[in-house]
Amino acid sequence: MSTSAPAVQVEQVPSVASGPPRVAVIGAGIVGLSTAYALLERGVEVRVYEQGEPGNGQSGGVSRIFRHAHDDPRLVAAARASRAAYREWGERLGVEMVSADGAVAIGPTVDEHLPLLVDGGVAARRIDADELAARVPLLAGFDGAAMLDEEGGSIRTTATIAALAAALGERLVRDEVISVRPLGDGDGVEVRSGGRTDTYDRVVACAGRGTPALARTLGLSLPVAQAAHVRLTFAVRGEAPRTLATLQDSSGVFGETGVYAAAAPGNATYGVGLSQTTPARDDASLPVPAGLDELAARARDYVARALPGLDPDPVDVRHCWVTTLPWSDDAMAVWEAGGVLLPVGHNLYKQAPGLGRHLAAAADGEPLDASLRPEARLGSPR
């Protein structure tokens, strides 16, 4: 399946930065790119370090779910802010960043999340079996609890990464960061990479699985669990449906709970994964090498039972690392040390624009939003 980036319309951000870069961002995944773009919005010049292809690490793949549903009302509010930013950035850069097809959830989490969504001002409501079939026509018959998040949808990951990277232009450098060292006494932060040594006012480390290692050089031990994950992409049988909402299935009716699915542009393919992962050691070795194969087999079996509108033989696979905090699978937090900001979390694609704006503000000298500090335990059920 082709994942080539679509052409994007590149426009300047409202405040055009100039001069030498004041802030370095390490990592050009969705959080790093969002942070860098938000810095340019503020008129702060930035340099982004990425040793590989932008968006090809934990941000990889052609689609993700945008949803407002969370156990913590603070994350519901954060998702609303990110949805507004996705809309604003998409209009400015000339790309669709989130589809208009909505996000559907089925199963017992509906009763848990719907009141929080309504209280948080999200356009969400229960739907019956007929509307469920219209929104997710690939799904087998289901008459249990279901809801629609009207402003949810499939994140157009390839288009979003390409648009943000293009807007950064030559500010995005292909280089590996070797060390980050606060110089003390207000002298900034030194960044040594494969080909250069530079000093910045602040550094934002959005390095995914590599963030804990950078934190250790600063004397921090982050409570991050590492794991590996797999999701498969399946072709739609026959003609692609005009509407294909994302799906989260906590019902167990089809033999699994914690299933998610999102459509690629054009709705001809549907990416499906389980929320389960296989654990990894700190050095990225897998104690159970067959774990990913077992998860892939379960995803295929789920598709055969639950999604008869899909061909059960996958056309694509995506493996990636997962970094989670101990208090919630949706948790996120930001550590600070010596002028370096270190964001950590899982399921951050939907939160990236809002999180990026908070990180940009902190890198520009404002206090970090209190909800993002580790002691706030953002993502904990309330």
Buried (B, 14 or more C-beta within 10 A) or exposed (E): EEBEBEEBEBEEBEEEBEEEBBBBBBBBBBBBBBBBBBBBBBBBBBBBBBBEEBBBBBBBBBBBBBBBBBBBBBBBBBBBBBBEBBBEBBEBBEBBBBBEBBBBBBBBBBEBBBEBBEEBEBEBEEBEEEBBBEBBBBBEEBEEBBBBBBBBBBBBBBBBBBBBBBBBEEBBBBBEBEEBBBEEEEEBBBBEBEEEEBBBBBBBBBBBBBBBEBBEEBEBEBEBBBBBBBBBBBBBEEEBBEBBBBBBBBBEBBEBBBBBBBBBBEBBBBBBBBBBBBEBEEEEEBEEEEBBEEBBEBBBBBBBEBBBBBBBEBEBBBEBBBBBBEBBBBBBBBBBBBBBBBBBBBBBBBBBBBBBBBBBBBBBEEEBBEBBBBEBBBBBEE
